[in-house]
Amino acid sequence: MRYWQYLLITVISVFCTSSLADSIPDAPSISVTGSAELEVTPDQVIIKFHASAIEPSGTLAKSRVDQQVSTLLANLKKAGFNSEKLESADLYIRAEYDYQKDKRTLLGIRATRDLTYLLTDINKVSHFLDALLSANIDSIEPLQYGLQSPDAWQLKVRLMAVDDSMEKGSVLAQAYKSELGKIYSVNYQDSYSRPVMMRTMQSEMAATTYQIKKIKLSDRVQAVFLLKP
């Protein structure tokens, strides 16, 4: 058993030494880490809300929800929004009860339809919320701000990190009375995930009280440059 443990440790040591040797050239070189951050103003917002009503029967509750959605579609069209972008989930119905001690009392039947709208003009958020409230829809989830082209923005910040590595390498080389040469190796681990959408605004807040926060993107890259003799 000890023989195999020794053999395993030896193999790991050789592998690590080999990997380290591959990343460091047998010549004068400099290793730097380039990093970059970028704050981007969101250019889209996902608005999720619920048309809901409670009535003595499921038929009446469904009718009220349908009326809310119909009024909303009319409001959106009147305000200049594309009503075809409105995504609607299936209607679901459930009984609601009031519990007092050991007694259960039926309050009514609630019908709810979940709706989602992708708005690509964040300057019109307040107008969209007005259309919702005019349709008696006040169950609005926190707004989710995001980017229409997150991959393009992440590529931009990645290239900024590359430029930062080259600038750092050049400055350090000059400080050591040398000159930056060609790139020898690059170590990059893609830890990028789509930026978390910023959430803001509670449903009871007025349309003019929300604030749009910028989305922060970051990236980093490790590079080894040769030094000119």
FENHUJO-V160177 format. One record per residue. N is the residue number from 1. SS is DSSP state (H for helix, E for strand, C for the rest). PHI is phi as a letter, one per 40 degrees, with the letter a starting at -180 (none if undefined). NEAR is the number of other ideal C-beta (glycine too) atoms within 12 Angstrom. Layout:
n: [N	N]
ss: [SS	SS]
phi: [PHI	PHI]
near: [NEAR	NEAR]
This chain:
n: [1	2	3	4	5	6	7	8	9	10	11	12	13	14	15	16	17	18	19	20	21	22	23	24	25	26	27	28	29	30	31	32	33	34	35	36	37	38	39	40	41	42	43	44	45	46	47	48	49	50	51	52	53	54	55	56	57	58	59	60	61	62	63	64	65	66	67	68	69	70	71	72	73	74	75	76	77	78	79	80	81	82	83	84	85	86	87	88	89	90	91	92	93	94	95	96	97	98	99	100	101	102	103	104	105	106	107	108	109	110	111	112	113	114	115	116	117	118	119	120	121	122	123	124	125	126	127	128	129	130	131	132	133	134	135	136	137	138	139	140	141	142	143	144	145	146	147	148	149	150	151	152	153	154	155	156	157	158	159	160	161	162	163	164	165	166	167	168	169	170	171	172	173	174	175	176	177	178	179	180	181	182	183	184	185	186	187	188	189	190	191	192	193	194	195	196	197	198	199	200	201	202	203	204	205	206	207	208	209	210	211	212	213	214	215	216	217	218	219	220	221	222	223	224	225	226	227	228	229]
ss: [C	H	H	H	H	H	H	H	H	H	H	H	H	H	H	H	H	H	H	H	H	H	H	C	C	C	C	C	E	E	E	E	E	E	E	E	E	E	E	E	C	C	C	E	E	E	E	E	E	E	E	E	E	E	E	C	C	H	H	H	H	H	H	H	H	H	H	H	H	H	H	H	H	H	H	H	H	H	H	C	C	C	H	H	H	E	E	E	E	E	E	E	E	E	E	E	E	E	E	E	C	C	E	E	E	E	E	E	E	E	E	E	E	E	E	E	E	E	E	C	C	H	H	H	H	H	H	H	H	H	H	H	H	H	C	C	C	C	E	E	C	C	E	E	E	E	C	C	C	H	H	H	H	H	H	H	H	H	H	H	H	H	H	H	H	H	H	H	H	H	H	H	H	H	H	C	C	C	E	E	E	E	E	E	E	E	E	C	C	C	C	C	C	C	C	C	C	E	E	E	C	C	C	C	C	C	C	C	C	C	C	C	C	C	E	E	E	E	E	E	E	E	E	E	E	E	E	E	C]
phi: [none	c	c	c	c	c	c	c	c	c	c	c	c	c	c	c	c	c	c	c	c	c	c	b	c	c	a	d	a	a	b	b	b	c	b	a	b	a	b	b	c	d	b	a	a	c	b	b	a	b	c	a	a	b	a	c	b	c	c	c	c	c	c	c	c	c	c	c	c	c	c	c	d	c	c	c	c	c	c	g	c	c	c	c	c	c	c	b	c	c	c	b	b	a	c	b	b	b	b	b	f	c	b	b	b	c	c	i	b	b	b	b	b	c	b	b	b	c	b	c	b	c	c	b	c	c	c	c	c	c	c	c	c	c	c	g	b	b	c	b	c	d	c	b	c	a	b	c	b	c	c	c	c	c	c	c	c	c	c	c	c	c	c	c	c	c	c	c	c	c	c	c	c	c	c	c	f	b	b	c	b	c	c	b	a	b	b	b	b	c	c	c	b	d	d	c	c	c	b	a	g	c	c	c	c	c	c	c	b	c	b	c	c	c	c	c	b	a	a	a	a	b	b	b	b	c	b	c	c]
near: [7	8	9	10	11	12	13	14	14	14	14	14	14	14	14	14	14	13	14	16	13	15	19	20	20	10	16	21	27	34	27	32	24	32	24	28	22	26	18	27	22	35	23	30	39	29	44	29	36	30	37	32	33	24	23	18	18	23	16	19	30	26	21	31	37	22	22	34	35	22	23	37	28	18	26	31	18	16	25	14	28	17	24	12	22	32	18	25	17	13	27	19	25	17	20	22	15	13	11	9	7	6	9	12	13	17	17	22	27	29	33	29	32	25	35	22	36	26	34	23	21	32	15	22	35	25	23	39	37	23	35	37	24	21	36	22	38	22	26	37	25	22	37	30	32	31	32	24	18	24	17	16	31	28	19	22	31	30	21	24	33	28	21	27	34	27	21	27	36	24	18	23	25	16	14	16	11	21	20	28	22	19	24	25	24	24	22	20	12	14	13	20	12	15	30	16	26	27	23	24	30	17	23	14	19	14	23	12	16	26	17	26	24	21	30	20	35	25	32	27	33	26	34	29	34	24	27	19	11]
